[in-house]
């Protein structure tokens, strides 16, 4: 296969992914508090995944965000934009002071993930689209005989969408072993617990029946995330899904596993308490 991955491998080069995750959470708190935005809980459940992906796994270069041989990461759960922007800023894709204008009129950083931001591959927010795009990217890499890989982060509630399963069928049929899905399985979606709104279990069996390899891990365990993703592909000729069991609002006691923090922004007192808890982790 073609490509220049010696130049791109581990370009972000953050060896302390725990510290990166801490910075992501602190930045998210400031961003959401400043603009009275939302989705802190969703950002926190995926912060550790983002830290490991950018700190250890993705073949990307912040100085060349459009490099043709880069890995592609699609953030299908685009409402978690604050965490994505914080990750990219802390990884050197753009200046950290851009975060000060998150979700402001005239600012670059919109409330849902936007492609005009360096390092963002696809504008997302309407759930259910990311996996279809990622399968196309993975298939194109196969056709090009290029070693670049496609990753996509899905929310669990997003897996209610039929388009997810159409894309899953397509990926299995085409043996896209250069495609990896990480599901942020925090068990809460917009209006209730996933098990009450539309149960996904037996979740792993569904993916396996569509021709995927499946691994289930603690989505907050950095060592486990790194070991799992560094060993890809899990099996030649099969796309892989990693069901990352997470906690909505992970890292702040009064936010954890609370549906309210899908929507709320912290007041001044809550901000200070949350920052203290994140710093002490």
Number of C-alpha atoms within 10 A of each C-alpha: 10 11 14 16 16 9 12 19 17 19 20 23 16 17 12 13 22 20 15 23 27 21 20 27 31 21 23 28 26 20 24 22 19 18 14 14 18 24 24 30 28 29 27 30 29 32 29 25 25 26 29 26 23 23 23 24 21 26 23 27 22 18 14 13 15 14 14 13 19 23 24 23 26 25 28 27 28 25 24 28 26 32 31 24 29 26 27 23 21 21 22 15 20 18 11 16 9 14 20 15 16 25 21 13 9 9 12 15 22 21 19 18 26 20 14 13 18 18 26 21 18 21 19 22 19 13 20 23 22 27 28 19 17 27 25 17 22 28 22 13 21 19 9 12 12 17 18 26 24 26 25 22 23 26 26 23 27 20 19 17 12 11 17 18 18 13 21 22 16 17 28 23 15 16 18 25 24 26 28 28 23 23 26 25 24 26 21 23 21 12 12 15 17 20 13 12 14 13 15 16 10 8 13 17 12 15 19 16 11 19 20 28 23 20 14 15 15 16 25 23 16 20 13 14 22 17 12 16 18 14 9 15 19 20 12 13 18 24 30 28 24 23 22 24 19 24 24 28 27 24 23 20 13 13 22 18 21 16 21 18 19 23 14 17 23 21 12 11 8 16 17 13 15 21 18 13 14 19 14 9 10
